[in-house]
Amino acid sequence: MSLLEVQHIDTGYGKKQVLYDVDLTVKEGETVLVIGSNGSGKSTLFKAIYGIVPVWNSSEQGKVLFDGADVTNKKSHSLIKKGIMYVPQKNELFDDMTVGQNLEMSLLHLNNKKESKKRVEEVFAQIGMLANKRKQIASKLSGGERKLLSLGMVLANRPKMVLYDEPLAGLSGNNVSMVLRWLHATKENGTTLVIIEHRIKELLSMTNKVVGLKLGRRNIETLDNLERIKSFMI
């Protein structure tokens, strides 16, 4: 069953078009890896899905469907309630707040303090490193700890699908292994993952499908030829 369907969308910034007739289908429970060189439109695709940049041709054939509902150009807060979360590569945390406060902020849409507190404690029980740093200011966390906090915010919200932009970017080897373990755990929980990442080799073992973008257009969809995928990134 398809959880996400992106149908022939065009979008961009101001008068500059970035995506041209892009489509994407993601089935429930899949992990889909979105690849492409810098400037190919990967992050813009996520922002269009999440309502941060508008789908230009929404009155025509351009649509974003989630769990059977048309969510084209819907506001981000309404998409969180439907079960979609977007984790950008940067600025995903409130740097002047503690670990605990960041988790609480991610749950404001629940408008239920008791439920929010329960979910925060569940995250701390799952990820001991975060529990040990619950009063630590986010700006003082290491790169790996920041990524774990982002994952904790995802787990707290129990989403059906996560759009994750470069979860391994800038991490050391040990931190990459740590984040990969939690990505695998998130997948095993049944969460559908759509991931942008340049470090594709590390993610292929958990990936069901690779989708490529080049100059704002769909270019490949395969898992059959790793060498072709690698050459595509040049």
Secondary structure, DSSP 8 states (H G I E B T S, - for coil): -EEEEEEEEEEEETTEEEEEEEEEEEETT-EEEEE--TTSSHHHHHHHHTTSS--TTTTTT-EEEETTEE-TT--HHHHHHHTEEEE-SSS-S-TTSBHHHHHHHTTGGG--HHHHHHHHHHHHHH-HHHHHTTTSBGGGS-HHHHHHHHHHHHHHH--SEEEEE-TTTT--HHHHHHHHHHHHHHHHTT-EEEEE-S-HHHHGGG-SEEEEEETTEEEEEESS-HHHHHHHT-
